[in-house]
Amino acid sequence: MSSNSVRAGTYRMLDVYRGIASLGVVAFHWGEISLRRQPELTGNPIYVASAYGFLGVQIFFVISGYCIAAAAVALLRREDSLWSYFVARARRIYPVYWAALLFATAFYEVSTQLARRGLIPNNVLTQDSVFDRGWLYHFANITLTAVPLEQSLRVEVAWTLCYEVAFYVIVGIALALC
């Protein structure tokens, strides 16, 4: 078996683990929402099991750590530039995140404006306009530095990406020192 097929098999298995982790996270949120709506289901074994779905996030962190370390080792083996490491990491995360951020911002802003005009009732989506926020909030959201800068995220589920970006930077510093 060639090293390329071993590598492909390893990454294929990581995709399986990602899928399992995704299902766990979905089950967690599904159970949480369902129990809020129907608290009488609290003791149901399916809902009790769904509470452990948060472990999917830890699985994602482990997989990300492995993939980032593998990318760093590959960079060292190729004797590639540190710049190429950061470009590859940014290309992996930011385009999709920025698309989600743009969509969420547009959705929240339209909802906020409709609520201000009395066309829809106020709700969690209409509590603040993007124009009511300062530059630090926008910078932190665009760069995924909201956690260290103590800012809220427009796309709340992106909190894990903030940690991933921090890990990229830490590994990049380690690479620079090598």
C-alpha positions as CSV (number, residue, x, y, z in Angstrom):
1,M,0.0,0.0,0.0
2,S,1.5,3.4,-1.0
3,S,1.9,6.2,1.5
4,N,-0.6,8.3,-0.6
5,S,-3.4,5.7,-0.2
6,V,-2.6,5.4,3.6
7,R,-2.9,9.2,3.8
8,A,-6.1,9.2,1.8
9,G,-7.5,6.4,4.1
10,T,-6.5,8.4,7.2
11,Y,-8.3,11.5,6.0
12,R,-11.3,9.5,4.9
13,M,-11.6,8.2,8.4
14,L,-11.4,11.7,9.7
15,D,-14.4,12.5,7.6
16,V,-16.3,9.7,9.2
17,Y,-15.3,11.1,12.7
18,R,-16.4,14.6,11.5
19,G,-19.8,13.1,10.4
20,I,-20.3,11.4,13.8
21,A,-19.3,14.6,15.6
22,S,-21.7,16.6,13.4
23,L,-24.6,14.2,14.3
24,G,-23.7,14.6,18.0
25,V,-23.9,18.4,17.8
26,V,-27.1,18.3,15.9
27,A,-28.6,15.8,18.4
28,F,-27.5,18.1,21.2
29,H,-29.2,21.2,19.8
30,W,-32.3,19.2,18.7
31,G,-32.7,17.8,22.2
32,E,-32.1,21.2,23.8
33,I,-34.7,22.9,21.7
34,S,-37.2,20.0,22.0
35,L,-36.9,19.9,25.8
36,R,-37.5,23.7,26.0
37,R,-40.7,23.2,24.0
38,Q,-41.8,19.9,25.8
39,P,-40.2,19.8,29.3
40,E,-42.2,16.6,30.1
41,L,-39.7,14.7,27.9
42,T,-36.8,15.4,30.3
43,G,-36.4,11.8,31.5
44,N,-36.8,10.2,28.1
45,P,-33.7,8.2,27.3
46,I,-33.4,9.7,23.8
47,Y,-33.3,13.2,25.2
48,V,-30.9,12.1,28.0
49,A,-28.5,10.7,25.3
50,S,-28.8,13.8,23.2
51,A,-27.3,15.8,26.0
52,Y,-24.0,14.2,25.3
53,G,-23.9,15.5,21.8
54,F,-21.8,18.4,23.0
55,L,-18.9,16.0,22.9
56,G,-19.0,16.4,19.1
57,V,-17.3,19.8,19.6
58,Q,-14.4,18.2,21.4
59,I,-14.1,15.7,18.6
60,F,-13.9,18.5,16.1
61,F,-11.2,20.2,18.2
62,V,-9.1,17.0,18.3
63,I,-9.5,16.5,14.5
64,S,-8.6,20.1,13.8
65,G,-5.6,19.9,16.1
66,Y,-4.4,16.8,14.2
67,C,-5.0,18.4,10.8
68,I,-3.3,21.6,11.7
69,A,-0.3,19.8,13.1
70,A,-0.2,17.6,10.0
71,A,-0.2,20.7,7.8
72,A,2.6,22.2,9.9
73,V,4.7,19.1,9.6
74,A,4.1,18.9,5.8
75,L,5.1,22.6,5.5
76,L,8.4,21.8,7.3
77,R,9.0,18.8,5.1
78,R,8.5,20.8,1.9
79,E,10.4,23.7,3.4
80,D,7.6,25.9,2.2
81,S,7.1,29.5,3.4
82,L,5.3,30.4,6.5
83,W,3.1,32.7,4.3
84,S,1.8,29.7,2.4
85,Y,0.8,28.0,5.7
86,F,-1.3,31.1,6.7
87,V,-2.8,31.5,3.2
88,A,-3.8,27.8,3.2
89,R,-5.4,28.1,6.7
90,A,-7.2,31.3,5.8
91,R,-8.5,29.9,2.5
92,R,-9.9,27.0,4.4
93,I,-11.9,29.0,6.9
94,Y,-12.6,32.5,5.9
95,P,-14.5,32.4,2.6
96,V,-17.2,30.1,3.9
97,Y,-17.4,32.0,7.2
98,W,-17.5,35.4,5.5
99,A,-20.4,34.1,3.3
100,A,-22.3,33.0,6.4
101,L,-21.5,36.3,8.2
102,L,-22.8,38.3,5.2
103,F,-25.9,36.2,5.0
104,A,-26.6,36.4,8.8
105,T,-25.9,40.1,8.8
106,A,-28.3,40.7,5.9
107,F,-30.9,38.5,7.6
108,Y,-30.6,40.2,11.0
109,E,-30.6,43.7,9.4
110,V,-33.7,43.1,7.3
111,S,-35.5,41.6,10.4
112,T,-34.4,44.6,12.5
113,Q,-35.7,47.1,10.0
114,L,-39.0,45.2,9.5
115,A,-39.5,45.2,13.3
116,R,-38.7,48.9,13.6
117,R,-41.4,49.6,11.0
118,G,-43.8,47.4,12.9
119,L,-44.1,44.9,10.1
120,I,-43.0,41.9,12.3
121,P,-42.9,41.5,16.1
122,N,-39.6,42.1,18.0
123,N,-37.7,38.8,18.6
124,V,-34.2,37.6,19.2
125,L,-33.3,38.4,15.5
126,T,-34.4,42.0,15.7
127,Q,-32.6,43.2,18.9
128,D,-29.8,45.1,17.3
129,S,-28.8,46.6,14.0
130,V,-25.3,46.1,12.6
131,F,-25.2,49.9,12.4
132,D,-25.6,50.1,16.2
133,R,-22.2,48.4,16.8
134,G,-18.7,49.8,17.0
135,W,-15.7,49.1,14.9
136,L,-14.2,46.6,17.3
137,Y,-17.3,44.4,17.0
138,H,-17.0,44.4,13.2
139,F,-13.3,43.8,13.2
140,A,-13.6,40.9,15.7
141,N,-16.4,39.3,13.6
142,I,-14.6,39.7,10.3
143,T,-11.3,38.3,11.7
144,L,-12.7,35.7,14.0
145,T,-11.0,37.3,17.0
146,A,-14.2,37.8,18.9
147,V,-13.2,35.6,21.8
148,P,-9.9,37.3,22.7
149,L,-11.4,40.7,22.0
150,E,-14.4,39.9,24.2
151,Q,-17.0,40.7,21.5
152,S,-20.2,38.9,20.6
153,L,-20.4,37.0,17.4
154,R,-23.0,37.8,14.7
155,V,-22.8,34.1,13.8
156,E,-22.8,32.6,17.3
157,V,-21.9,29.1,16.2
158,A,-18.6,30.4,14.9
159,W,-17.1,30.6,18.4
160,T,-15.2,27.4,17.7
161,L,-13.6,29.0,14.6
162,C,-12.2,31.7,16.9
163,Y,-10.3,29.0,18.8
164,E,-9.2,27.4,15.5
165,V,-7.8,30.7,14.3
166,A,-6.0,31.1,17.6
167,F,-4.5,27.7,17.2
168,Y,-3.4,28.6,13.6
169,V,-1.6,31.6,15.0
170,I,0.1,29.6,17.8
171,V,1.3,26.9,15.4
172,G,2.4,29.6,13.0
173,I,4.5,31.2,15.7
174,A,6.0,27.8,16.5
175,L,6.8,27.3,12.8
176,A,8.5,30.7,12.7
177,L,10.6,29.7,15.6
178,C,11.6,26.5,13.8
